[in-house]
Amino acid sequence: MHGELHRSGRIGWLRAAVLGANDGLISTGSLVVGVAAAEPSRLAILLSAVAGLVAGALSMAAGEYVSVSSQADTEQADLDRERGELAASPEAERSELAEIYVGRGLTPDLAIQVADQLMAHDALAAHARDELGINASTLARPIQAALASASSFAVGAAPPAILAALLPSGILTPGIVGVTLVLLIVLGSVAARLGGASVVRGALRVAFWGALAMACTAAIGRLFGAVAPGG
């Protein structure tokens, strides 16, 4: 037996997990840093962190659910149409499938044989896979996608929220910035490693955007804190 390791199968879940955790880290860390820069009470900082975690996780879940539901509806509509075409004109569908295989390099005779055998086994699955590009393992699953996105966001947002509750006021901002950047570097490195890309490039890319986001929110927080009544 010859086993091969392919990374393409990881693209879907890897993208969702990295996006959710990365978004949770950056948005919640930036929110806490921005609010802290305005110098409010510890309770206000902690509430902003928790609110950011909950709102962000629910937003990710809702957005992913709506997006993937639309994809699922489209897939189902295509499958229903294909099922009807198979019932109405099986010979035309057989020829269509054979033409696809000819386009991939098979001889016409062999393509017809392959089409016949695959349609005899599962005609709809054969057309879904080779004509529509729909595979059972990649079918859209809205609830699963929503839960995965919300969970990964919450995992990413948890460290800044926990630090907002535990760190002394004097080191709150540098502590959250430092921990967030370290975690972003780790996250970017792991994602790049699993995806077969450059670890250094992946880590620096994520850390750069995280640092930029926290710097911008800190500047805005300090600005509004300075101009606020009594500030």
Secondary structure, DSSP 8 states (H G I E B T S, - for coil): ------SGGGHHHHHHHHHHHHHHHHHHHHHHHHHHHT---HHHHHHHHHHHHHHHHHHHHHHHHHHHHHHHHHHHHHHHHHHHHHHH-HHHHHHHHHHHHHHTT--HHHHHHHHHHHHHHHHHHHHIIIII---GGG---HHHHHHHHHHHHHHHHHHHHHHHHHS-GGGHHHHHHHHHHHHHHHHHHHHHHHHTS-HHHHHHHHHHHHHHHHHHHHHHHHHHHHHSTT-
